[in-house]
Amino acid sequence: MEDNPVLSTIIKRRSIRKYKAKHIDDALVATILEAGRWAPSGLNNQPWKFIVIKDEAVKKKLAECTKYSGIVLECDTAVAVFYSLPDGYNRDKDVMSIGACIQNMLLTAESLGIGSVWLGEILNKKKDVNEILNVNDKNELMAVIAFGYPDENPQVTRRNLVSMMLS
């Protein structure tokens, strides 16, 4: 593992829900977004859009849209990830591409010493989030990712063995 830095980062990454009161430099946020931008997508359509949220008043409104409000309030930076419907061509492939985009951002954050957590429960309030962020209905919320310097060290969790079917 240690001789494979990508696999090592994948294994080391944990969902971080507690953050230090420390600012993430904008250049590091740009690096994380750049990693997302390079995710594979069908026909290279890149169907994602990002909104970077640092403003405390906006985070407070977003926090009201999820039972994980403490995470949103405590993180330094949140990124809302949207599926740009006009840029899509096949919903299944596009949504998988957005998942790869998010994973790229999570792994890049880990490699930079920045903690993150992928918030999905907030999807129950997609319309409210769009309204708060002034986003039209041609963009569908896929996730909000919280970023910050970790103030916790979650333990490695068990993983199931890979099952394969050979033909």
N, C-alpha and C positions, 0 to 999 in steps of 0.2 A: 504493500500500500504506500509506504513512505516514498518509494521510488517513483510513484505515479502521482504527481501533484493534483491532477484533476480528480482522480478517485479519492485521494486523501481529503480534498475540500468537500466533496460530496458526502463522505462519511462523517466528517467533522461538523458540518452544518446542522444547526438546531434552530427551532423556532424560538426566538427571543421575545419575551413579553414584558421585560423590565429593562428600563434604559437609564443611563446616567444623564445628568443635565449637562450635556456636552454637544456643541454644535458640530454638524457634519459640514465640512467645506463643500461649497458648490461644485468645485472641480470633481470631487469624489462622487457626488450625486450625478454629475454628467457622465462619469465613467460607468456608473451602474446603468444608467439609461442607454448608453452606447452598447453595453453588453446585450440588453434586451433587444435593441434594434437589429442585432446581428443574428437573431434566432431564425431558423429556417421557416419558410412559409410557402404554401403552394403557389406556383406561378410567381414567386417572389412578390406577392401582393402586399405583404407587411400590413395586415389589417388592424394594427394596434395604434392607439393614441394614448398619450400619458398626460396627466396633470400632476405637477409637483405641488404639494401642499406643505407650506411652512408656517403660514399665518395662524396664530393661536386662535383667533376668532373663528376662522373657517374650520380648524380642527375641532373646536368646541361644538360647532353645529354638526359636523360629521359624527362626532362621538355620540350624539343623540340618536343616531341611526343604527347603533349596534349595542349589543349587551357587553361587548368588549371595549367599552368607552374608555376605560383606564389606559389601554394600550394606545389608542389614538391620541389621547391627551398627553401621554408621557413621551411618546416618540418625538424625535427632533423633526423628522421629515416623513411625510406619507406620500405615496404615489398611487393615484387612481389609474387603473388600467382599463381602457375601453376597447370594445370591438367596434371599429368603424364600419358600419354596415355598407356604405357605398364602396368601400375598398374590398369587400368580401366577394368570394366567388363560390365557396362551398362551406356552409356553416360548420360542418364537422371538422374539416381540415383547418379552417380558420381558427376555431376554438382550440384545437390541439396546438396550433402554432402560437397562440397567445399563451397557452400553458408553458410552452418551451421558452417563450420570451420572458415570462415571469421567473421560471427556473434559472435562466441565465442571470437575471438581476439578483436573485437570492444568492447564487453561488459567487457572483462577483462581489457582492457585499461581504460575504464571509471571507473571501480572499483579502479584502481590505480592512478586516477587523471590525466590520460594522455588522451589528445584529439586525435581524429582520424577522417578520412574521407575515404570512399570507393570510389576510382576513377574508373569509368567504361569507360568513354569516351576514355581513352588511349587504349582501346581494338581495336580502329580503326587503330592502328599502331602496332599490335602484332608482325609482322615480324621485325620491327625496334627495338622494345624492346628486342626481343630474341637476335638480333645481338649485341645490346649494352651490354647485360648481358651475352653474350657468351653461350646461351642456344640453344640446338638443337631442331629440329622440332618434336621431340617426347614429347615435353612439350608445352602445349598450355596456353598462358596467360589468366587468369581468372579475375584478378584485380591487381591494385596497391593500397596499403593502406598507407596513410600518417599518421604518428604519431608525436606528439609533445605536449608540455605543452600548454594548451589553452591560447590564448590572445584575446578571445572573449567569450561571454556568450549568445548564441542564445536562443531565447524564445521557450517555448513549443509550438508545432504546433498542430492544430486540427487533430483528428483522426476520421475516419468513425466508426460508430457503427458496431458491429459484426452482420452479417446477418447469420442466421442459417436456415437450412431446416431440418425439422424433418420428419421421415417416420414412 
